[in-house]
């Protein structure tokens, strides 16, 4: 008899997974290796930025009080007493109508409280004249204007992008406390699978899901433990999965989750005492995607069909792993775009169609990336987004605006915005 | 005297850079290391996909001719002769009203040309009945429906994302010919710069641009050669830059490109005989960004101000390096969003304001990421996009729709869509 499964909505499935995503530990890494990791602690300003009153221009540091009354008719003359570049401190304290020639980035000398830009002067040897008064702190980047000492600059949980690296460097973080990366194991199932280096045989295909998932993980900065192929035997499957969950935070399997005669995973989950969060989702492709959870380890049972496998990973595995690292933007970015092709068929379930998204000043457009059955592999290679057609809708026409999820952003977004 | 420079429009500056981006060589890498690289050769289907007529369901393989006339009132009975899973070939050739029980992914046995899904049958021991006729090839994934043998599946120049990995695996590419990564050297300038591990000193700041650029390069998969800090001496600068261009495809410097008294790079470019593509761009921040070119090597003279440095890299260095690898999507993705804050000031030049972009079913919104002077470092850490306010415009109000460039996409787009 074929087991009857009760499908649940995609959003409900996403929520069930995310509720189980417990945080991993943290570790310290050198700044040079911190790009792409998730901050385990906030970045705190260890000093004000800039750390001193700073000249943002090439010019002359003056006392604003000496500039009072300057005009085109009544120019005021200053005498240059010193000349400093960035990184240099002038030992001179400004007296009346004295100035220090100063370059961008240098600290104001003692007594100075304004910067006259070079182009605001007429220079004559060691003197120059100005023709307008300057207010206190005019043309000055005051100490602390960018950041105050003790201020939280970046919150814990943030993705470490290049700008975060810049503030870490500014504040002298030679080492950074980041979330450890979840340990993810990968088990393929399917007696039809050949390795990439094997010649094709009748009835067989090469395992493309394994390398694909390894790359999906690598895109997130996560290495994948290749744990081999599950044998065509339920007891052996059980033992391999049991061993995998001991060493991994998440075990991904491809194939074997359906209700076919050789799909052993459902009974393996049962024997492991795993809680099956769902085993049928109202979506195409990937409706058989199963997620289970046991001893703090996720079991992601993805479809063996390439397109379905890809969708299952991006919708469930990716956000769970990101959330485990403490990041609060685990979801694929949402946008809208205008369809450039008809989708005549009705959609009983949510459909995720691999597609090519383009945004231009004339609008945002999306077209299917080719052949889009669940077993397609070529359309995965061509797309950069999913068209999402909600379940319960009739067909869509060219020109209709549709929901889109973008694939391949280094950072995600905070919430799942679809049903 | 202060040198007068003639600023050119951003688009013109981008074009001048891109015209000089010559392709680098290619190399072979193992499939496991190919993610994130650029294909140097197209991916060609070495066999049809699927490679055989394939069952997309769990069910029974039958001869469609035997199903003619089946109805609820006149069910037709079949006898099951064999039972195969994926990867298995049945040795049985179907005779009249014979069937083979078949699982998803298995090849159709000889004689069969249709699949009856399990749920379309009533099973009784070794027989089952059907109540509707099946057309030839009904419920069959025919050989080659996804890809024909010899078809170009992915063009040369494509970014190798996980879907490309899947097709490479499918077609048995254990090694992949990819573009070599450009060799990029980084030289900091500025006597005010401390290393990240040094304690703060009066008048000095830590070098944040170096680690930031290294991370911007790492985001593109490119390692950066840290070539040190340029000394405060023109001859020594000349010698260091000259050495750098011999070993690098691109040399990035930060600071020292302005017209200040300690800015030696303009004269270094002259002594090298480099062609200066531009040294002033109509943009804020980063108007002093300079790009020069000599002996097939780019010299990217980025501003020493962190925000300006970041912008200069993303607008000029990034697309040039991507284009050198033969990829045709080197530009930051464009989108539009509604401003959530006023920008009262007029914009004589194009402004690139580091900002936080969010797209939701209710619309796309963008807000500035905080303090946005060219010397700001904190706003770089907080944003994921640039607000682009065109030069020659008056202020913008909250609620206005503005141009946006997205930062941090793994892939870019094909064209520069802004002026």
Interface residues (C-beta under 8 A of the other chain):
Chain A: X2 X31 X32 X35 X36 X43 X47 X49 X50 X51 X52 X54 X56 X58 X83 X85 X86 X87 X88 X89 X101 X103 X104 X105 X106 X107 X118 X119 X141 X145 X146 X147 X153 X154 X160 X161 X162 X163 X164 X165 X166 X167 X168 X169 X170 X171 X172 X173 X174 X190 X191 X192 X193 X196 X197 X198 X199 X200 X202 X203 X204 X205 X206 X207 X208 X209 X210 X211 X212 X213 X214 X215 X216 X218 X219 X232 X258 X259 X260 X261 X262 X304 X305 X306 X310 X333 X334 X335 X336 X354 X358 X359 X360 X361 X364 X371 X373 X374 X375 X376 X377 X378 X379 X380 X381 X382 X383 X384 X403 X406 X407 X408 X409 X410 X411 X413 X417 X418
Chain B: X2 X31 X32 X35 X36 X43 X47 X49 X50 X51 X52 X54 X56 X58 X83 X85 X86 X87 X88 X89 X101 X103 X104 X105 X106 X107 X118 X119 X141 X145 X146 X147 X153 X154 X160 X161 X162 X163 X164 X165 X166 X167 X168 X169 X170 X171 X172 X173 X174 X190 X191 X192 X193 X196 X197 X198 X199 X200 X202 X203 X204 X205 X206 X207 X208 X209 X210 X211 X212 X213 X214 X215 X216 X218 X219 X232 X258 X259 X260 X261 X262 X304 X305 X306 X310 X333 X334 X335 X336 X354 X358 X359 X360 X361 X364 X371 X373 X374 X375 X376 X377 X378 X379 X380 X381 X382 X383 X384 X403 X406 X407 X408 X409 X410 X411 X413 X417 X418
